């Protein structure tokens, strides 16, 4: 059997990847597309081989609660050892994304949720304007709140020492922990390893040695409807600072992984808006800055071959199963190792969740009913056509006289699985989702 690694560089734009990841070998797909604009539905496609609307994992149904086996379960049943690392609270045991993994490790965010620790980082971020008194308020909340007090106070002390210049200077969103996990794991034969790395995600706060600007203040979808507090150029530069750090850390991980794995697939789940279309982050529409993603398949060769076929996340699902000689069943995807024709790759926007909607209303942001509507688009080779909140847009030269009808045909071919129930989410998880702009 073949050892396979699937690494998601969360929130990494294609253009920024091109600028900072020129060291990464393998077949690079220039026209790769996500199925969505944000983490949960994109990972649902990676794990099920279906569009999120078919799997029923999206806006208000973020649990990986599907009847069929998901990707790691299929690997496990085929005799593989399955391991995972996630820095993203959305990709965690709380949302059943640990299904099928023999080992599922997480960053400090996931550990804080699992261990019921007081979340110092989130509290301090929310009370940044309080000055030094915020630490005293945090201690009070830690002691009086429903959390493990002594371990929480110890973590607070370590964070304070960090701020004073003691201890490790490199503080990140999980990349260091992921690297240590990879370095310290004795990978055997028949291994499937998955990781989600969050360095490119807001709040764009790279380790101090990578910062060329002060980390900006930007609050998810809220920033699209209100005046941005930080200089827009500084926000973009802070994003690049994070990506430079991610590139350096991933190069170290890749060096380790290539010693144990035959196939390494590197991909982003979605991109990021950095002021384009008067919007920020990735919860507003399905613009190409959000859906056009990097994808590189390394099969042991050091050459960086560039391929132009239009592909998407469903093709990754099909590819890794074919490599492992596991029946891919009826997935829409194709084997990326073969010669491919251009396909029409569907993109979906399912609207924002009810808690996200109410969060905006609570901040006196109104006239947002349009954020609840669904949008679709498709990419084919170098052409992209998609619906917006006030019409449609297209990029590149259209090979079709009526691209709208092609989009309608794609959407009508889906067997959509609608879920109306909002998932109950633990307060500790909700705090982290709010910190990352998801609530």
ROROGU-422192 format. One line per field, with one value per residue (C-alpha): residue in three letters; residue number from 1; x, y, z. Coordinates in Angstrom, 3 decimals, padded with zeros to 6 digits, m for minus. Layout:
code	c(ALA, ...);
pos	c(NUM, ...);
u	c(X, ...);
v	c(Y, ...);
w	c(Z, ...);
This chain:
code	c(UNK, UNK, UNK, UNK, UNK, UNK, UNK, UNK, UNK, UNK, UNK, UNK, UNK, UNK, UNK, UNK, UNK, UNK, UNK, UNK, UNK, UNK, UNK, UNK, UNK, UNK, UNK, UNK, UNK, UNK, UNK, UNK, UNK, UNK, UNK, UNK, UNK, UNK, UNK, UNK, UNK, UNK, UNK, UNK, UNK, UNK, UNK, UNK, UNK, UNK, UNK, UNK, UNK, UNK, UNK, UNK, UNK, UNK, UNK, UNK, UNK, UNK, UNK, UNK, UNK, UNK, UNK, UNK, UNK, UNK, UNK, UNK, UNK, UNK, UNK, UNK, UNK, UNK, UNK, UNK, UNK, UNK, UNK, UNK, UNK, UNK, UNK, UNK, UNK, UNK, UNK, UNK, UNK, UNK, UNK, UNK, UNK, UNK, UNK, UNK, UNK, UNK, UNK, UNK, UNK, UNK, UNK, UNK, UNK, UNK, UNK, UNK, UNK, UNK, UNK, UNK, UNK, UNK, UNK, UNK, UNK, UNK, UNK, UNK, UNK, UNK, UNK, UNK, UNK, UNK, UNK, UNK, UNK, UNK, UNK, UNK, UNK, UNK, UNK, UNK, UNK, UNK, UNK, UNK, UNK, UNK, UNK, UNK, UNK, UNK, UNK, UNK, UNK, UNK, UNK, UNK, UNK, UNK, UNK, UNK, UNK, UNK, UNK, UNK, UNK, UNK, UNK, UNK, UNK, UNK, UNK, UNK, UNK, UNK, UNK, UNK, UNK, UNK, UNK, UNK, UNK, UNK, UNK, UNK, UNK, UNK, UNK, UNK, UNK, UNK, UNK, UNK, UNK, UNK, UNK, UNK, UNK, UNK, UNK, UNK, UNK, UNK, UNK, UNK, UNK, UNK, UNK, UNK, UNK, UNK, UNK, UNK, UNK, UNK, UNK, UNK, UNK, UNK, UNK, UNK, UNK, UNK, UNK, UNK, UNK, UNK, UNK, UNK, UNK, UNK, UNK, UNK, UNK, UNK, UNK, UNK, UNK, UNK, UNK, UNK, UNK, UNK, UNK, UNK, UNK, UNK, UNK, UNK, UNK, UNK, UNK, UNK, UNK, UNK, UNK, UNK, UNK, UNK, UNK, UNK, UNK, UNK, UNK, UNK, UNK, UNK, UNK, UNK, UNK, UNK, UNK, UNK, UNK, UNK, UNK, UNK, UNK, UNK, UNK, UNK, UNK, UNK, UNK, UNK, UNK, UNK, UNK, UNK, UNK, UNK, UNK, UNK, UNK, UNK, UNK, UNK, UNK, UNK, UNK, UNK, UNK, UNK, UNK, UNK, UNK, UNK, UNK, UNK, UNK, UNK, UNK, UNK, UNK, UNK, UNK, UNK, UNK, UNK, UNK, UNK, UNK, UNK, UNK, UNK, UNK, UNK, UNK, UNK, UNK, UNK, UNK, UNK, UNK, UNK, UNK, UNK, UNK, UNK, UNK, UNK, UNK, UNK, UNK, UNK, UNK, UNK, UNK, UNK, UNK, UNK, UNK, UNK, UNK, UNK, UNK, UNK, UNK, UNK, UNK, UNK, UNK, UNK, UNK, UNK, UNK, UNK, UNK, UNK, UNK, UNK, UNK, UNK, UNK, UNK, UNK, UNK, UNK, UNK, UNK, UNK, UNK, UNK, UNK, UNK, UNK, UNK, UNK, UNK, UNK, UNK, UNK, UNK, UNK, UNK, UNK, UNK, UNK, UNK, UNK, UNK, UNK, UNK, UNK, UNK, UNK, UNK, UNK, UNK, UNK, UNK, UNK, UNK, UNK, UNK, UNK, UNK, UNK, UNK, UNK, UNK, UNK, UNK, UNK, UNK, UNK, UNK, UNK, UNK, UNK, UNK, UNK, UNK, UNK, UNK, UNK, UNK, UNK, UNK, UNK);
pos	c(1, 2, 3, 4, 5, 6, 7, 8, 9, 10, 11, 12, 13, 14, 15, 16, 17, 18, 19, 20, 21, 22, 23, 24, 25, 26, 27, 28, 29, 30, 31, 32, 33, 34, 35, 36, 37, 38, 39, 40, 41, 42, 43, 44, 45, 46, 47, 48, 49, 50, 51, 52, 53, 54, 55, 56, 57, 58, 59, 60, 61, 62, 63, 64, 65, 66, 67, 68, 69, 70, 71, 72, 73, 74, 75, 76, 77, 78, 79, 80, 81, 82, 83, 84, 85, 86, 87, 88, 89, 90, 91, 92, 93, 94, 95, 96, 97, 98, 99, 100, 101, 102, 103, 104, 105, 106, 107, 108, 109, 110, 111, 112, 113, 114, 115, 116, 117, 118, 119, 120, 121, 122, 123, 124, 125, 126, 127, 128, 129, 130, 131, 132, 133, 134, 135, 136, 137, 138, 139, 140, 141, 142, 143, 144, 145, 146, 147, 148, 149, 150, 151, 152, 153, 154, 155, 156, 157, 158, 159, 160, 161, 162, 163, 164, 165, 166, 167, 168, 169, 170, 171, 172, 173, 174, 175, 176, 177, 178, 179, 180, 181, 182, 183, 184, 185, 186, 187, 188, 189, 190, 191, 192, 193, 194, 195, 196, 197, 198, 199, 200, 201, 202, 203, 204, 205, 206, 207, 208, 209, 210, 211, 212, 213, 214, 215, 216, 217, 218, 219, 220, 221, 222, 223, 224, 225, 226, 227, 228, 229, 230, 231, 232, 233, 234, 235, 236, 237, 238, 239, 240, 241, 242, 243, 244, 245, 246, 247, 248, 249, 250, 251, 252, 253, 254, 255, 256, 257, 258, 259, 260, 261, 262, 263, 264, 265, 266, 267, 268, 269, 270, 271, 272, 273, 274, 275, 276, 277, 278, 279, 280, 281, 282, 283, 284, 285, 286, 287, 288, 289, 290, 291, 292, 293, 294, 295, 296, 297, 298, 299, 300, 301, 302, 303, 304, 305, 306, 307, 308, 309, 310, 311, 312, 313, 314, 315, 316, 317, 318, 319, 320, 321, 322, 323, 324, 325, 326, 327, 328, 329, 330, 331, 332, 333, 334, 335, 336, 337, 338, 339, 340, 341, 342, 343, 344, 345, 346, 347, 348, 349, 350, 351, 352, 353, 354, 355, 356, 357, 358, 359, 360, 361, 362, 363, 364, 365, 366, 367, 368, 369, 370, 371, 372, 373, 374, 375, 376, 377, 378, 379, 380, 381, 382, 383, 384, 385, 386, 387, 388, 389, 390, 391, 392, 393, 394, 395, 396, 397, 398, 399, 400, 401, 402, 403, 404, 405, 406, 407, 408, 409, 410, 411, 412, 413, 414, 415, 416, 417, 418, 419, 420, 421, 422, 423, 424, 425, 426, 427, 428, 429, 430, 431, 432, 433, 434, 435, 436, 437, 438, 439);
u	c(000.000, 000.964, 001.425, m000.712, m000.684, m003.391, m002.472, m004.936, m003.404, m006.533, m007.496, m004.522, m005.135, m003.837, m001.927, m000.293, 000.621, 002.328, 004.374, 005.561, 005.542, 007.790, 009.879, 007.074, 007.657, 004.998, 002.254, 000.749, m002.807, m003.216, m006.997, m008.039, m011.258, m012.856, m016.474, m017.223, m015.922, m015.284, m013.969, m016.869, m018.488, m015.071, m013.933, m017.261, m016.383, m012.892, m014.245, m017.313, m016.557, m019.797, m020.771, m021.712, m025.356, m025.460, m023.724, m025.908, m022.906, m022.865, m024.423, m026.612, m025.569, m021.862, m021.627, m020.074, m023.271, m023.541, m024.737, m022.038, m018.413, m016.209, m012.685, m010.708, m013.238, m012.717, m008.948, m009.320, m011.529, m008.924, m006.288, m004.619, m003.433, m005.260, m003.873, m004.873, m003.855, m006.217, m005.733, m009.291, m012.157, m014.529, m012.530, m012.664, m014.300, m017.036, m018.195, m017.453, m014.522, m012.530, m014.564, m012.360, m009.088, m007.048, m005.254, m006.717, m004.536, m005.219, m003.655, m004.011, m007.508, m008.759, m006.955, m008.585, m012.008, m011.349, m009.765, m012.264, m009.519, m010.175, m009.519, m007.073, m006.380, m010.023, m010.747, m007.749, m008.635, m012.180, m010.889, m007.883, m009.130, m009.137, m005.351, m003.487, m006.667, m007.833, m005.495, m007.147, m010.574, m009.436, m008.212, m011.577, m013.432, m011.066, m011.617, m015.364, m016.189, m016.960, m013.465, m010.535, m009.131, m005.575, m004.564, m006.191, m004.227, m001.009, m001.681, m002.419, 000.906, 002.763, 001.050, 001.986, 005.624, 005.479, 004.235, 007.058, 009.620, 010.276, 009.839, 009.304, 009.323, 007.455, 003.741, 001.505, m001.879, m000.685, 002.070, 004.771, 002.648, 001.973, 005.684, 006.509, 003.818, 005.211, 008.789, 007.879, 005.555, 006.970, 005.000, 004.831, 003.462, m000.137, m000.566, m003.104, m002.277, m004.470, m003.664, m005.338, m002.992, m004.482, m001.628, m003.122, m006.426, m007.269, m006.380, m003.155, m000.875, 002.403, 005.189, 007.097, 010.122, 007.908, 005.936, 006.657, 003.542, 001.545, m001.172, m004.365, m007.778, m010.325, m013.488, m014.716, m017.820, m018.433, m015.510, m017.330, m020.234, m018.384, m015.335, m012.117, m010.152, m006.727, m004.971, m006.048, m002.477, m001.352, m004.009, m002.790, 000.824, m000.036, m001.678, 001.514, 003.566, 001.500, 001.824, 005.613, 005.688, 003.347, 005.579, 008.701, 006.976, 005.370, 008.704, 010.027, 006.946, 007.174, 010.827, 009.819, 006.717, 008.466, 010.661, 007.612, 004.972, 004.750, 002.048, 001.634, m001.311, m001.172, m004.313, m006.218, m009.857, m010.648, m009.043, m009.562, m010.914, m008.486, m010.639, m011.613, m015.304, m015.411, m015.304, m012.970, m012.214, m014.293, m017.953, m019.187, m020.018, m018.060, m015.684, m012.632, m010.346, m012.275, m012.795, m009.620, m007.175, m003.662, m003.339, m000.082, 000.257, 003.722, 004.413, 008.105, 009.422, 011.133, 009.998, 007.276, 005.058, 002.248, m001.109, m003.965, m007.011, m009.887, m010.188, m011.713, m011.799, m013.916, m010.995, m008.790, m011.244, m011.267, m007.476, m006.485, m008.934, m007.639, m004.065, m005.016, m006.865, m010.137, m013.301, m014.259, m017.884, m019.962, m017.965, m018.042, m014.280, m011.487, m007.984, m005.578, m002.731, m004.371, m004.749, m007.933, m010.374, m011.586, m014.594, m017.197, m016.401, m019.344, m018.964, m021.591, m022.544, m025.143, m025.744, m024.542, m025.598, m028.362, m025.925, m023.712, m026.753, m027.878, m024.344, m024.362, m027.784, m026.543, m023.803, m026.406, m025.510, m028.766, m029.931, m028.229, m031.131, m029.371, m026.649, m029.102, m029.587, m027.809, m025.455, m023.757, m021.023, m018.805, m015.274, m014.056, m010.388, m009.602, m013.227, m015.292, m018.975, m020.829, m023.889, m023.553, m025.990, m027.016, m026.547, m023.671, m020.028, m017.731, m013.959, m012.082, m013.424, m016.585, m016.657, m020.469, m023.117, m025.314, m023.216, m026.251, m027.991, m024.890, m024.911, m028.605, m027.959, m025.152, m027.278, m030.294, m028.117, m027.463, m029.426, m029.480, m029.780, m031.318, m030.794, m032.786, m031.654, m028.938, m026.353, m026.030, m022.530, m020.670, m019.842, m016.088, m016.336, m018.503, m015.885, m013.245, m015.575, m016.347, m012.644, m012.100, m015.022, m017.512, m020.054);
v	c(000.000, 003.632, 006.232, 009.286, 012.761, 015.372, 018.838, 021.755, 025.229, 026.934, 030.323, 030.482, 032.498, 031.178, 034.361, 034.528, 030.843, 031.512, 034.279, 032.404, 028.652, 028.457, 025.840, 023.229, 020.407, 018.385, 018.774, 022.216, 022.679, 026.264, 026.035, 024.304, 025.348, 024.893, 023.805, 026.616, 029.797, 028.557, 025.693, 023.386, 022.818, 022.603, 019.902, 018.142, 017.798, 016.550, 013.945, 012.753, 013.333, 015.304, 018.923, 020.259, 020.710, 016.978, 015.939, 018.236, 019.807, 023.589, 026.763, 025.595, 021.946, 021.938, 018.447, 015.804, 013.853, 011.805, 008.227, 006.963, 006.347, 009.418, 009.427, 008.463, 005.735, 004.250, 004.290, 002.723, m000.086, m000.751, m001.351, 002.036, 003.781, 007.113, 010.202, 013.845, 017.248, 020.221, 023.828, 024.748, 024.543, 023.798, 020.664, 019.046, 016.291, 018.737, 018.667, 014.932, 015.548, 013.051, 010.224, 007.362, 008.686, 006.446, 009.552, 013.069, 015.839, 019.553, 022.950, 025.010, 026.060, 022.490, 021.526, 024.415, 023.255, 019.631, 020.351, 023.052, 025.620, 029.332, 030.919, 033.704, 034.663, 035.188, 037.091, 039.396, 040.070, 041.053, 043.332, 044.825, 048.364, 047.756, 048.006, 046.162, 045.725, 043.097, 040.565, 041.089, 040.771, 037.597, 036.094, 036.879, 035.239, 032.274, 031.729, 032.307, 030.687, 027.105, 025.936, 024.023, 026.794, 025.677, 024.530, 027.665, 029.931, 028.134, 028.770, 032.425, 032.718, 031.254, 033.688, 036.614, 035.488, 035.245, 038.826, 039.967, 038.367, 035.122, 031.612, 030.789, 033.800, 031.960, 031.800, 030.625, 029.075, 025.487, 025.102, 024.519, 021.834, 020.210, 020.162, 018.598, 015.967, 015.051, 014.979, 012.779, 010.320, 006.999, 006.620, 003.038, 001.495, 001.984, 005.471, 008.194, 011.563, 014.685, 018.153, 021.558, 024.505, 027.891, 030.402, 032.202, 032.722, 035.940, 037.560, 037.760, 037.833, 036.247, 035.508, 038.671, 037.803, 037.684, 040.866, 043.775, 045.613, 045.552, 042.863, 044.588, 044.715, 043.081, 041.288, 038.876, 039.668, 042.682, 044.429, 044.235, 046.311, 048.767, 050.963, 048.956, 050.119, 049.282, 050.566, 048.258, 047.997, 046.974, 044.262, 042.866, 043.001, 041.258, 038.487, 038.137, 038.033, 035.089, 033.310, 033.737, 032.101, 029.341, 028.700, 028.354, 026.065, 023.941, 023.546, 021.957, 019.730, 018.747, 017.772, 015.429, 014.074, 013.193, 010.764, 008.712, 009.399, 008.433, 010.952, 014.432, 016.539, 020.207, 022.280, 025.233, 024.892, 028.457, 031.850, 035.246, 038.664, 041.453, 044.411, 043.215, 043.729, 045.994, 042.912, 041.182, 037.621, 034.782, 034.815, 037.113, 035.496, 033.141, 035.530, 033.968, 035.268, 032.855, 029.852, 029.702, 027.699, 026.243, 022.492, 020.537, 016.747, 015.384, 011.782, 011.555, 013.746, 017.053, 018.773, 021.424, 020.532, 022.960, 021.667, 023.740, 021.449, 022.704, 020.508, 020.758, 019.196, 016.247, 015.170, 014.929, 012.542, 010.321, 010.495, 009.373, 006.470, 005.348, 005.542, 003.333, 000.911, 001.654, 001.676, 005.363, 004.335, 006.993, 010.142, 012.923, 013.323, 012.178, 010.797, 013.752, 011.471, 010.869, 013.084, 015.090, 017.060, 020.393, 019.952, 022.424, 022.841, 024.021, 026.520, 027.100, 029.799, 028.566, 031.788, 032.568, 030.686, 031.948, 032.668, 034.635, 036.550, 037.384, 038.400, 041.036, 042.313, 042.566, 044.871, 047.115, 045.934, 045.891, 045.314, 041.931, 039.710, 039.029, 037.145, 034.296, 033.538, 030.778, 031.482, 029.231, 029.470, 027.318, 027.346, 025.746, 026.089, 029.825, 030.944, 031.573, 032.556, 033.103, 034.649, 037.616, 039.271, 041.667, 039.760, 037.738, 038.177, 036.395, 036.298, 035.244, 034.492, 032.407, 029.226, 029.278, 031.446, 031.122, 030.315, 030.859, 027.841, 025.697, 026.799, 025.947, 022.494, 021.883, 022.958, 020.942, 017.806, 017.923, 015.784, 018.381, 017.321, 020.174, 020.437, 023.095, 022.449, 024.613, 022.536, 023.042, 024.335, 024.371, 027.855, 027.139, 026.205, 029.231, 031.542, 030.240, 030.489, 034.079, 034.851, 033.570, 035.513, 032.627, 033.845);
w	c(000.000, m000.467, 002.260, 001.486, 003.085, 002.456, 003.742, 003.731, 003.961, 005.226, 003.697, 001.308, m001.867, m005.166, m006.037, m002.619, m002.832, m006.181, m004.584, m001.500, m002.318, m005.370, m003.522, m003.470, m006.012, m007.766, m010.342, m009.829, m011.073, m012.241, m012.509, m009.322, m007.617, m004.251, m004.045, m001.596, m000.011, 003.510, 005.581, 006.505, 003.093, 001.415, 003.837, 003.433, m000.265, 000.559, 002.977, 001.029, m002.654, m002.937, m003.190, 000.220, m000.769, m001.624, 001.592, 003.717, 005.476, 005.175, 006.662, 009.537, 009.536, 010.186, 011.677, 009.437, 010.027, 006.851, 006.558, 004.223, 005.184, 005.004, 003.600, 006.743, 007.546, 004.102, 004.610, 008.038, 006.726, 004.020, 006.694, 006.823, 009.974, 009.933, 011.671, 011.663, 012.976, 012.892, 013.929, 012.936, 015.479, 012.606, 011.786, 015.197, 017.190, 018.197, 014.569, 014.032, 011.703, 013.751, 012.214, 011.088, 012.512, 014.802, 016.064, 015.979, 017.416, 017.564, 018.111, 021.265, 020.133, 019.937, 023.132, 024.984, 023.793, 024.713, 028.107, 029.142, 029.633, 029.898, 026.512, 027.354, 023.748, 022.878, 026.107, 025.700, 022.061, 023.076, 025.864, 024.084, 024.753, 028.519, 028.782, 031.502, 033.565, 031.096, 032.719, 036.111, 034.525, 032.792, 036.067, 037.661, 034.763, 034.926, 038.657, 038.640, 035.293, 034.383, 033.436, 034.917, 037.100, 037.955, 034.438, 033.035, 035.376, 034.451, 030.783, 031.522, 033.328, 030.365, 028.010, 030.248, 030.304, 026.535, 026.279, 028.555, 026.276, 028.129, 026.777, 023.109, 020.814, 018.080, 018.797, 016.004, 015.274, 015.371, 012.763, 015.383, 017.033, 013.662, 012.862, 016.225, 015.703, 012.288, 013.582, 016.552, 014.803, 013.714, 010.491, 009.293, 006.121, 005.000, 006.467, 005.701, 007.261, 007.108, 008.416, 008.462, 009.060, 009.981, 009.705, 006.677, 008.505, 010.342, 012.703, 010.580, 013.584, 012.490, 014.987, 015.874, 013.754, 010.637, 011.279, 008.948, 010.191, 013.394, 013.375, 012.201, 013.780, 011.485, 012.535, 009.910, 007.905, 010.132, 008.410, 005.067, 006.389, 008.596, 008.278, 008.536, 011.582, 010.158, 007.055, 004.178, 002.903, 006.385, 006.480, 003.168, 004.310, 007.583, 005.547, 003.510, 006.718, 007.898, 004.559, 004.568, 007.981, 006.809, 003.805, 005.949, 008.432, 005.749, 003.982, 007.188, 007.436, 003.780, 004.204, 007.017, 005.278, 002.038, 003.974, 005.022, 002.363, m001.303, m002.188, m000.669, m001.809, m000.815, m001.265, 000.138, 001.126, 000.014, m000.476, 001.108, 000.184, 001.013, 000.071, m003.390, m004.189, m001.089, 001.118, 003.577, 004.647, 003.171, 004.155, 001.374, m001.968, m004.222, m005.961, m007.656, m004.905, m002.662, m004.917, m007.060, m004.948, m005.063, m005.585, m005.869, m006.128, m005.286, m006.259, m005.448, m008.271, m007.543, m010.735, m010.575, m013.520, m014.322, m015.533, m016.929, m016.629, m014.502, m011.394, m007.925, m004.449, m005.590, m007.761, m004.677, m003.030, m006.119, m006.516, m003.027, m003.112, m006.514, m005.212, m002.254, m004.549, m002.718, m004.816, m005.231, m005.882, m007.626, m006.823, m009.374, m009.090, m011.410, m010.840, m010.953, m012.024, m015.402, m018.441, m017.955, m020.039, m018.736, m016.489, m015.252, m011.549, m009.467, m006.610, m003.927, m001.436, 001.057, 002.967, 006.471, 009.569, 011.832, 014.671, 012.270, 011.017, 014.560, 015.511, 012.766, 013.844, 017.433, 016.169, 014.527, 011.031, 009.092, 005.495, 005.430, 004.405, 001.092, 002.973, 003.525, m000.161, m002.051, m004.950, m007.480, m010.065, m012.235, m013.573, m016.771, m017.721, m017.469, m017.404, m014.265, m014.086, m010.822, m009.294, m006.943, m004.584, m007.382, m010.634, m012.020, m012.979, m015.374, m015.766, m018.872, m022.326, m022.206, m024.294, m024.026, m025.646, m022.567, m019.460, m017.242, m018.719, m018.120, m014.493, m014.192, m015.626, m013.115, m010.166, m011.298, m011.510, m007.757, m005.344, m002.604, 000.995, 002.968, 006.713, 008.523, 012.082, 013.636, 015.455, 019.208, 019.807, 023.096, 024.432, 024.341, 020.665, 019.927, 021.481, 019.093, 016.092, 017.045, 017.384, 013.851, 012.391, 012.040, 014.609);
